Structure formats: C-alpha cells, structure tokens
Amino acid sequence: MINDLLFVYGTLLNTDNEFARYLKSNAKFHGAGKFIGRLYDIGEYPGATTGTTQDYEIKGDIYQLTSFNALVILDNYEGYGADQDQPNLYIRELLPVKTTAGIVDCWIYLYNLPVDGLVEIKGGDYQTYLKQK
C-alpha cells in the first residue's frame, strides 16, 4: 500500500457503527487532524467536499491501516468503486491533513453527488453537530 493513512470525519467515528469498529480493529489511531473542505448533513451521515474559495477546516481522526483489505472493505461501505452505483456516492482522494506534528497525506472519502439544498455543517465538526442537532 503506497499510503496507509485514512482520515475519517463522520460515521466512522461512531463507536456504535459496525464499520467504525472494523476500522479500529484493522488500524492504529494516528492522531487528530483537520483538512480544508466543506461539510454537509446528508441525512444519516455527513459528506465533505473540497475546492471552493469558502472552504474551512473539517475535524476528524487519522488511522494507520494495518492491511490493504481494510481499505477495500471501507470503500464498499462508502459506496466507492467500479462495482458500486455510478456515479459513486463518495470518491476517495489523497489530500493533505494538518496534525499537531505537521502535514500528512491521508485518504479521505469525499461526497461525490450534488450538495444543492443540503444543510452545511459550518463548524466542520460532525460529532459536535450531532450533539447539537
């Protein structure tokens, strides 16, 4: 695996999510991080995008994957890949993530469908947003 770091910002942070538990059993916690983008409430989960002049920091955690198969399983969960509905719900991109130790490149699942009409989570923190919702 060329890069084994994965940044998560949504349901993969929830302890009651089976895929979050899968991630934690197939990866090592690397640390907290932030990347530049925009965060939206999709309903049962969030979606992040990048590439606008109004982007801001999105908070999450970084995990170091211990097997390539973990990424394959998570791709399926996120609706990413050639065998998934097209266009994919999410795409996976390698992006810079800011940590207390500096910048690291991480895989991040970005929302791949239109965001028109979705509620924007301007604080960039999905966990805090859920508590206030």
Backbone hydrogen bonds in HBPLUS format (Angstrom, degrees):
<---DONOR---> <-ACCEPTOR-->    atom                        ^
c    i                          cat <-CA-CA->   ^        H-A-AA   ^      H-
h    n   atom  resd res      DA  || num        DHA   H-A  angle D-A-AA Bond
n    s   type  num  typ     dist DA aas  dist angle  dist       angle   num
A0065-LEU N   A0004-ASP O   2.72 MM  61  5.23 158.4  1.76 165.1 163.8     1
A0107-TRP N   A0005-LEU O   2.83 MM 102  6.17 172.6  1.84 149.0 148.2     2
A0006-LEU N   A0063-TYR O   2.81 MM  57  5.23 158.7  1.86 153.3 160.7     3
A0063-TYR N   A0006-LEU O   2.83 MM  57  5.23 159.0  1.87 147.2 153.8     4
A0007-PHE N   A0107-TRP O   2.86 MM 100  6.02 170.0  1.87 168.6 170.2     5
A0008-VAL N   A0061-ASP O   2.81 MM  53  5.46 163.9  1.84 161.4 166.5     6
A0061-ASP N   A0008-VAL O   2.94 MM  53  5.46 149.2  2.04 154.8 161.1     7
A0013-LEU N   A0010-GLY O   2.95 MM   3  5.75 159.4  1.99 125.5 129.3     8
A0014-ASN N   A0011-THR O   3.07 MM   3  5.28 153.3  2.14 106.5 114.4     9
A0017-ASN N   A0014-ASN O   3.22 MM   3  5.48 165.3  2.24 112.0 114.6    10
A0020-ALA N   A0017-ASN O   3.08 MM   3  5.19 126.1  2.39  99.5 113.7    11
A0021-ARG N   A0017-ASN O   3.05 MM   4  6.42 154.2  2.11 153.1 160.5    12
A0022-TYR N   A0018-GLU O   2.96 MM   4  6.18 147.4  2.06 134.9 144.5    13
A0023-LEU N   A0019-PHE O   2.87 MM   4  6.05 159.0  1.91 141.0 146.1    14
A0024-LYS N   A0020-ALA O   2.99 MM   4  6.23 165.5  2.01 148.9 152.2    15
A0025-SER N   A0021-ARG O   3.03 MM   4  6.24 139.4  2.20 142.3 152.7    16
A0025-SER N   A0022-TYR O   3.15 MM   3  5.21 127.9  2.43  96.0 109.7    17
A0026-ASN N   A0023-LEU O   3.00 MM   3  5.12 151.2  2.09 104.7 113.9    18
A0066-THR N   A0026-ASN O   2.92 MM  40  5.56 170.9  1.93 141.1 138.3    19
A0028-LYS N   A0064-GLN O   2.82 MM  36  5.10 156.0  1.88 138.1 143.7    20
A0064-GLN N   A0028-LYS O   2.77 MM  36  5.10 168.4  1.78 154.4 156.4    21
A0030-HIS N   A0062-ILE O   2.79 MM  32  5.24 163.9  1.81 148.3 147.1    22
A0062-ILE N   A0031-GLY O   2.73 MM  31  5.36 158.1  1.78 164.8 172.6    23
A0033-GLY N   A0060-GLY O   2.97 MM  27  5.54 159.1  2.02 144.7 142.3    24
A0060-GLY N   A0033-GLY O   3.05 MM  27  5.54 146.6  2.17 157.9 153.8    25
A0034-LYS N   A0098-LYS O   2.97 MM  64  5.16 138.3  2.15 136.1 148.5    26
A0098-LYS N   A0034-LYS O   2.73 MM  64  5.16 157.9  1.78 166.7 160.5    27
A0035-PHE N   A0058-ILE O   3.09 MM  23  5.38 149.6  2.18 138.7 146.3    28
A0058-ILE N   A0035-PHE O   2.77 MM  23  5.38 153.8  1.84 153.5 162.4    29
A0037-GLY N   A0056-TYR O   2.87 MM  19  5.45 166.6  1.89 154.7 155.5    30
A0056-TYR N   A0037-GLY O   2.79 MM  19  5.45 166.6  1.81 152.1 151.3    31
A0038-ARG N   A0049-THR O   2.80 MM  11  5.23 145.9  1.91 141.9 147.1    32
A0049-THR N   A0038-ARG O   2.83 MM  11  5.23 150.5  1.92 147.6 157.0    33
A0121-ILE N   A0039-LEU O   2.72 MM  82  5.25 164.4  1.74 135.2 140.8    34
A0040-TYR N   A0047-GLY O   2.80 MM   7  5.18 148.8  1.90 145.1 155.7    35
A0047-GLY N   A0040-TYR O   2.93 MM   7  5.18 146.1  2.04 139.5 146.8    36
A0041-ASP N   A0119-VAL O   2.77 MM  78  5.34 162.9  1.80 162.2 168.1    37
A0042-ILE N   A0045-TYR O   2.89 MM   3  5.54 147.7  2.00 149.3 160.0    38
A0111-TYR N   A0048-ALA O   2.72 MM  63  5.40 147.7  1.82 146.0 156.8    39
A0059-LYS N   A0124-GLY O   2.71 MM  65  5.85 161.7  1.74 153.1 157.2    40
A0070-ALA N   A0067-SER O   3.22 MM   3  5.60 142.5  2.37 104.4 113.4    41
A0071-LEU N   A0068-PHE O   2.98 MM   3  5.51 127.9  2.26 111.9 123.6    42
A0072-VAL N   A0068-PHE O   3.37 MM   4  6.82 151.0  2.46 145.3 153.5    43
A0073-ILE N   A0069-ASN O   2.98 MM   4  6.31 160.5  2.02 156.7 160.7    44
A0074-LEU N   A0070-ALA O   2.97 MM   4  6.20 161.1  2.01 149.2 154.6    45
A0075-ASP N   A0071-LEU O   2.80 MM   4  5.93 149.1  1.89 144.5 153.2    46
A0076-ASN N   A0072-VAL O   3.20 MM   4  6.45 156.2  2.26 144.2 149.3    47
A0077-TYR N   A0073-ILE O   3.13 MM   4  6.47 155.2  2.19 144.3 151.0    48
A0078-GLU N   A0074-LEU O   2.92 MM   4  6.12 153.8  1.99 149.8 156.4    49
A0080-TYR N   A0075-ASP O   2.87 MM   5  4.97 174.1  1.88 152.4 150.4    50
A0079-GLY N   A0076-ASN O   3.18 MM   3  5.16 157.8  2.24 101.2 107.9    51
A0084-GLN N   A0081-GLY O   3.12 MM   3  5.41 164.8  2.15 113.6 117.0    52
A0112-ASN N   A0089-LEU O   2.86 MM  23  5.38 163.8  1.89 147.5 142.1    53
A0091-ILE N   A0110-LEU O   2.85 MM  19  5.33 153.4  1.92 149.0 157.3    54
A0110-LEU N   A0091-ILE O   2.76 MM  19  5.33 160.7  1.79 161.1 166.0    55
A0093-GLU N   A0108-ILE O   2.95 MM  15  5.45 163.1  1.97 153.1 153.4    56
A0108-ILE N   A0093-GLU O   2.80 MM  15  5.45 143.9  1.93 148.4 160.2    57
A0095-LEU N   A0106-CYS O   2.88 MM  11  5.54 160.7  1.92 157.3 154.5    58
A0106-CYS N   A0095-LEU O   2.91 MM  11  5.54 165.2  1.93 154.7 155.0    59
A0097-VAL N   A0104-VAL O   2.73 MM   7  5.34 153.5  1.80 149.3 158.2    60
A0104-VAL N   A0097-VAL O   2.93 MM   7  5.34 159.9  1.97 149.2 154.7    61
A0099-THR N   A0102-GLY O   2.80 MM   3  5.11 148.4  1.90 137.6 148.4    62
A0102-GLY N   A0099-THR O   3.21 MM   3  5.11 159.9  2.26 100.5 106.6    63
A0118-LEU N   A0115-VAL O   2.99 MM   3  5.46 165.1  2.01 138.7 139.2    64
A0124-GLY N   A0121-ILE O   3.03 MM   3  5.81 161.6  2.07 122.8 128.3    65
A0129-TYR N   A0125-ASP O   3.05 MM   4  6.22 160.0  2.09 150.4 156.8    66
A0130-LEU N   A0126-TYR O   2.96 MM   4  6.19 154.8  2.02 150.5 156.0    67
A0131-LYS N   A0127-GLN O   3.28 MM   4  6.55 153.7  2.36 143.1 149.3    68
A0132-GLN N   A0128-THR O   3.18 MM   4  6.44 141.9  2.33 145.9 155.9    69
A0132-GLN N   A0129-TYR O   3.18 MM   3  5.22 128.0  2.47  96.2 109.4    70
A0133-LYS N   A0129-TYR O   2.99 MM   4  6.03 122.2  2.34 142.3 157.6    71
A0133-LYS N   A0130-LEU O   3.32 MM   3  5.07 143.3  2.47  92.8 103.0    72
